[in-house]
Amino acid sequence: MEFEKVIRERFSARKFKNDLIDEDKINKILEAGNLAPTAKNNQPQKIYVVKSKDGLEKIDKASPCRYKAPVCLIVASDKNIAWSKGTYSTFEMDAYIVATHMMLEATNLGVDNIWIEMFDKNILKQEFNMDENIEPICLIPLGYRTDDCKPSPMHNSRKDLSEIVEYK
Ligand SMILES: Cc1cc2nc3c(=O)[nH]c(=O)nc-3n(C[C@H](O)[C@H](O)[C@H](O)COP(=O)(O)O)c2cc1C
């Protein structure tokens, strides 16, 4: 898909079919994340690909927002690896860029997706036995949307560029 099409056709999917995603596509999505820039190229990201019944049940304990997707990525970041200076660290920023790459590559491959921040971090850490230094940053449910899954009204509500851009 052309990049223009990817960014114009992407929308948050909130209703998924049971259909599984080819391994090949999942790998391409993960590789796209791996190509993301990170501060000092430290690559602090840690990605959990959750698709087992047991794993998806754990996701559902931590978040109401999987929307029945058959695969859910947990994008996490290792605070011990991320670039930092004093109390400042890029661990979240790095993971956001990785997640954005993966979200757009999923769209490019025709795999529907959504970015989720509504989850209980402590439950997620506990359920997936994450080390103390690993911080879950966001979830990305992946799959194929149902025929009646449409963009939410919010999707088409965008500020005018004049409200958010200033030329100096
Ligand atoms: C940082 C971030 C957090 C989000 N968290 C949630 C969430 O927890 N639950 C949800 O249903 N959608 C979530 N979304 C999706 C947004 O609601 C959605 O992107 C926004 O309304 C614009 O719609 P669109 O993605 O269809 O263009 C999140 C999106 C972002 C970027």
Ligand as a Chemical Component Dictionary entry (heavy atoms), coordinates in Angstrom:
data_LIG
# 
_chem_comp.id                   LIG 
_chem_comp.type                 NON-POLYMER 
_chem_comp.pdbx_formal_charge   0 
_chem_comp.three_letter_code    LIG 
# 
loop_
_chem_comp_atom.comp_id 
_chem_comp_atom.atom_id 
_chem_comp_atom.alt_atom_id 
_chem_comp_atom.type_symbol 
_chem_comp_atom.charge 
_chem_comp_atom.model_Cartn_x 
_chem_comp_atom.model_Cartn_y 
_chem_comp_atom.model_Cartn_z 
_chem_comp_atom.pdbx_ordinal 
LIG C1  C1  C 0 -2.066  7.175 23.054 1  
LIG C2  C2  C 0 -3.393  6.579 22.628 2  
LIG C3  C3  C 0 -4.160  5.885 23.534 3  
LIG C4  C4  C 0 -5.378  5.294 23.152 4  
LIG N1  N1  N 0 -6.063  4.518 24.054 5  
LIG C5  C5  C 0 -7.223  3.943 23.675 6  
LIG C6  C6  C 0 -7.924  3.085 24.572 7  
LIG O1  O1  O 0 -7.472  2.807 25.681 8  
LIG N2  N2  N 0 -9.106  2.544 24.170 9  
LIG C7  C7  C 0 -9.609  2.784 22.924 10 
LIG O2  O2  O 0 -10.686 2.250 22.595 11 
LIG N3  N3  N 0 -8.961  3.584 22.043 12 
LIG C8  C8  C 0 -7.777  4.143 22.383 13 
LIG N4  N4  N 0 -7.087  4.916 21.480 14 
LIG C9  C9  C 0 -7.630  5.185 20.133 15 
LIG C10 C10 C 0 -8.088  6.645 20.002 16 
LIG O3  O3  O 0 -9.311  6.830 20.675 17 
LIG C11 C11 C 0 -8.203  6.974 18.517 18 
LIG O4  O4  O 0 -6.945  6.863 17.916 19 
LIG C12 C12 C 0 -8.738  8.397 18.281 20 
LIG O5  O5  O 0 -10.058 8.529 18.753 21 
LIG C13 C13 C 0 -8.736  8.772 16.795 22 
LIG O6  O6  O 0 -9.468  7.797 16.043 23 
LIG P1  P1  P 0 -8.772  6.974 14.884 24 
LIG O7  O7  O 0 -7.609  6.188 15.456 25 
LIG O8  O8  O 0 -9.844  6.062 14.362 26 
LIG O9  O9  O 0 -8.294  7.952 13.860 27 
LIG C14 C14 C 0 -5.852  5.476 21.834 28 
LIG C15 C15 C 0 -5.055  6.167 20.906 29 
LIG C16 C16 C 0 -3.837  6.683 21.294 30 
LIG C17 C17 C 0 -2.975  7.370 20.261 31 
# 
loop_
_chem_comp_bond.comp_id 
_chem_comp_bond.atom_id_1 
_chem_comp_bond.atom_id_2 
_chem_comp_bond.value_order 
_chem_comp_bond.pdbx_ordinal 
LIG C1  C2  SING 1  
LIG C2  C3  SING 2  
LIG C2  C16 DOUB 3  
LIG C3  C4  DOUB 4  
LIG C4  N1  SING 5  
LIG C4  C14 SING 6  
LIG N1  C5  DOUB 7  
LIG C5  C6  SING 8  
LIG C5  C8  SING 9  
LIG C6  O1  DOUB 10 
LIG C6  N2  SING 11 
LIG N2  C7  SING 12 
LIG C7  O2  DOUB 13 
LIG C7  N3  SING 14 
LIG N3  C8  DOUB 15 
LIG C8  N4  SING 16 
LIG N4  C9  SING 17 
LIG N4  C14 SING 18 
LIG C9  C10 SING 19 
LIG C10 O3  SING 20 
LIG C10 C11 SING 21 
LIG C11 O4  SING 22 
LIG C11 C12 SING 23 
LIG C12 O5  SING 24 
LIG C12 C13 SING 25 
LIG C13 O6  SING 26 
LIG O6  P1  SING 27 
LIG P1  O7  DOUB 28 
LIG P1  O8  SING 29 
LIG P1  O9  SING 30 
LIG C14 C15 DOUB 31 
LIG C15 C16 SING 32 
LIG C16 C17 SING 33 
# 
